[in-house]
C-alpha cells in the first residue's frame, strides 16, 4: 500500500490532498527487483516455513501456544489469527515491490485491500481476542500495544489512501509493515536464546521478543522516512497560502 509520491500542489485541489502518482514512462530504467524487498521476502518465507507446519494439520495437540482447556474456541481463534497473519506477511512483500506499484497500480490496490481487510486488521483484532486467554493483557503488554498500534496505523493508512493523501498513506502503511514484520524479530529472539550455551531468565527473553522487534522496526522506518523525505524535498506542513485559506474558512465544511 505504499506510494512513492511527493506532495504536489494542483490547481483546484483541496489543501492536504496529493496529486495522483505519475504513471510510468517508457524510459523508466529503475530496476524491477530491489534487494531490500527480496531480503524481506526471504525473511518472511523463512518465518512461515518455521512457524506454520505445526498448524497445517489443525491438530490442537501440536500447538506451540498453551491452550485453555476450559475454552474450546481458543484454538479456533489462534488458527484464524495465524491465517490472517500469513495473508498479511505474504501480501506486504508485494506491496513493498516498487515495480508492481508503479506499473500495475490496480493490482497494487487490490493486494493492498487484501492486506488490510484479509490480513492486518483481522490479525490484530484476533491477537487482542487471544490475549485474555494467554495470561491476560497485563502479562502481554508488549503484544497488546503491538496489536493496537498495528490496527490503528493500518486503518489510518487506508483512510488516507481513500482521501488521496498518498504521502501520508505511504507513511502509515510503512508503519504498518514495520509492525507486521515485528513478529519475525520476536521469533528470531527466542530461537537465538535456544542456541545460547549459557541460559538466563527466560522471562527477559520473552519480554524482549514482545517489545523489541516491532519497536526497533518502527525506529528504522521513521529514520528511513525522514532520510528519504529530506532527499526528495517533501514538505510536511501546509504552504502559507493554504493555511491562510483554512484560517479564513475559504474551504466549505462539506469539502474538507
N, C-alpha and C positions, 0 to 999 in steps of 0.2 A: 504493500500500500504506500510505499514511499514514493515521493515525486521530487526529481531534481529540477526545481523551477524556482527562479528568483522572483522576488516581489516586484511586479511591474505595474505602473500606473497606466490605465487605459481610460480614454475619454468616455464618460457616461457610466463608468463602473463605480459602485459604491466603495467608500473607503474601507480598507481592510480586506477587500476581495481581490484575489490574484487573477492575473490573466491565465488563460488556458496554456498548458505546457506546449511549447513549439513542436510541430510534427517533425519527424526525422527527415533529413535530406539525403539525396542520392550520394552525396560526397562525405557522408558521416563515416569517418575512419576509426571511430572508437572501437575497442575490442569487444567481441561478443561475450567473452567469458572473462570475469575478473577473478584474480587469485583469492581475494578475500571471500568472495561468495562460494568458491569451490571449497575453501577451508571450512567455512561454516557448514556446508552441506556434508562434508566428510565427518565433522564432529557430530552432527545430528544423526547421520546414518550409524555411526559407532554407538551412540547413546541408545538408539532404538533397537539395534541388534542385541545390546546388553540387557535392555530393560524389558522388552516385550515377550520373549519366549515363555516365561512362567505363566503368562496370562492368556496365551493363544488358545489353550485347551479349555478355558473357562472353568478351571478346577480351583475352588477356593482353598484347597489344602496346599497349593503351590504359591499362594500369595506371599509377597515379601512384606506386606503390611499385616500386623496383628489385627485380626478381625474380631468384632464384638460378637460373642456367641448369642447374646440376647437380642440382636437386631439382624434379621436375615437380609435386609436390604443394603447392609454395609458393603458387601462385595459387589452388588449391582452398581452402586454409586461409584465405587472405585473403578470398575471396568468402564463406565461411561466417562469418568474423568480422564482415564488413560486414553480412551479412544479420541476424545476431543483434543487432548494434548498432542496426540500423534498427528492429527489433522493440522493443528496449529504449527507444529515444528516442520511438517512436510511442506506446507504452503508458504511459510515465511521464506524458505530458501528461494522459491520462485519470485516472491515479492521483492527480494533483495537484488534480483538479477536486472541490471540496468538495461540490457539489450531487450529483454522481454517487455519491460515497462515502456521503453522508447519506441519500439517497432510494432508492438501488439497491445495498445492501451486497453482494448476491450477485454482481452484475456487477463491483463493485469487487474482490471476492475472486478472481473468475475472471480478470480482466485482470491482477491482481497476480501470479497464478501464471504467466501468460504472460510477464510482465515478468521474473520471477525465473528460470524454467526455460527459457524460449524466447529470452530476451534477455540479461539481465545476466550470469548465471553462465556460459553458454557463450561469450559475447563476451569476458569477462575471461580465461577459460581459453585461448581461441584466441589472444588477444593475447600471452599468455605463450608459447604454442607458436610464434608467428611471430617473437618477439624474437631467438632464436638465429640465425634466417635473415637478419635485417637488422642486421648489425654487432654482434650479440651483446647479452646482458643488460647488461654493464658500460657499453656505449656508449648504452644506452637506459634508464638507471636510473630516470628520471622516469616513463616509460611502465610500467616493471616495477612500481614502487611503486604507481602508479595502478591497474594491473590487480589486484594482490594486495589492495589496500585495497577496491576495488570488490567483488571476490568475497567478501571477509570480511564487510564490513558488510551486504551483501545477504543472505548466509546467516544472519547473526546476527539481522537484522530479521525474516526469515521464521520463524526459530526462536521468537522472542518472540511472533509472531502465533499460532503453533501452541499456545503455552502461555498464551495470553490475557493477555499482558503488553502491552497496547495502547499505553501511553505510551512504553515502550522500543521497541516495534515502530515507532511513528511516528518516533521519534528516529533510529533506524538506517536506516530507509528514506529519510528525508530526506538522510542522509549519502550513501546510495546514489544518489539523484537528483543530488546535487551532483557526485558523481564521474562519473556518466553524462554530465552536461552539460559536464564539463571539456573534452571533445574539441571543443566548439564554440568555446571561447576559443582553443584551440590553432590551429585552422584560421583564426580571425579574425586571430590574431597574424601568421601567415605572409602572409595576404592584405594586411594593413596594411603589412608590410615591403615587399611588391612595389610598393606605391603611393608609398613614400617617395622623394623626389628624391635624397636622399643615402643611399648604401649603406654598411654596415659589415659586420663579420664575421658571415656567416650562421649560424655555429655558435652564437652567442649567441641568435639568434632561435629556433633550433630548441630550445635548452635552455629558453628562456622558454616556448615552446609546450608542451614536455613537462611542465614543473613548474607553471607559473604558473596555468593555468586551473583545474585541479582543486583546487589548494591554496587559491586565493582563494575558490573556491566553498565549500569546507569551512568557512573562517573566517566567511563570510557566513551560512551555515546555523547555525553554532554561536552566532553573535551573535543571530540571529533566534530560535532556540530558547530561549536564556536570557532574552531580552526577553519572549517570549510566556509562558514559564513563570512569570516574576515577576508578570506581569499577571494570569495565571489562578490564581496561588497553588498551582502544582503542587509537590509535595514529593518530593524525590529520595532521602530517607533514610527508613528504616522507622520508624513510631511506636515509642516506647519499649516499649510492652507487647508489640508484635510481636517486637522484638529480644530481649526477655526470654524470650519463648516459645521462640525459636530457641535461645538460650543454654541453656535448661533442657531442650532436646530434647523439647519438647512435641509437635512435629510428627513423625509417624512417617517413617522414612527413605524408605519407598516412596512417600510422598505429597508429597515435596519437589519 
